[in-house]
Amino acid sequence: MSATERLARRLRDAYGSGPVEPLRDGLGPTDAAAAYAIQAANTRFWAAGGRRVVGRKIGLTARAVQFQLGVDQPDYGVLFEDMANPDGGRLRPSRTLQPKAEAEVALILGADLDVVDATRETVAAAVQGVAAAIEIVDSRIADWRISFADTVADNGSSAFYVLSDRVVPLDGIDLWSCGMVLEIDGEVASVGAGAACLGHPLEAAAWLARTLAACGEPLRAGDVVLTGALGPMVALKAGASVRATVGGLGSVGFRFEEAGA
């Protein structure tokens, strides 16, 4: 078994058996190529098992987080159909390991983005609608002791996401200055703005479009793109009620509790 397959399997197994140590025995902390190879191996494994890819998520869009991990670029992961949770619904804590929530802007594409020189304007022309979103991030690496390569290999530390039922046209929405408030049980837990996301959510999406087109795996019409956190992530505890409000987009929320709670 190759090192790629060995580490990919270790991460897959962690979903059921619990977090594992950082992947230092086979993955350098900044080795992007090897990390994306591990991510791709698990994507192929899950797709072969019937999971359907519905988009991508962008991570590490905050400069402070990039500095913390010693990199100067964002990262991305794959969104599967079974990662989506309904607005106002319930997410069972038992489906997670060490979850955190962050509020984001989600783009729903109405056209393919298959050009290697995509710009903010290119992305805007391809967007069918925009929604407020909450990403529930998680890590299969113990205590979130992640390097850049760890989080990339671990599908961008992804877990679940919630899109608002309200989807609005991009025209007239100011995604740069729009404010964000993330509440836990009615108390403000995180605040931010669109400019915190790589300078602009559309700039983050343009980076993703260029990167994926160069890899021969471009974004397609119908894809969901989570453009990155608008403010600090917040650790989740069982029983919490989570709601995010984004200026111009409205609110989205869920309850973090077991069925029947």
Summary of the structure (lengths in Angstrom):
residues: 261
radius of gyration: 17.2
end to end distance: 43.4
largest distance: 52.6
contacts: 901
relative contact order: 0.22
helix: 31%
strand: 32%
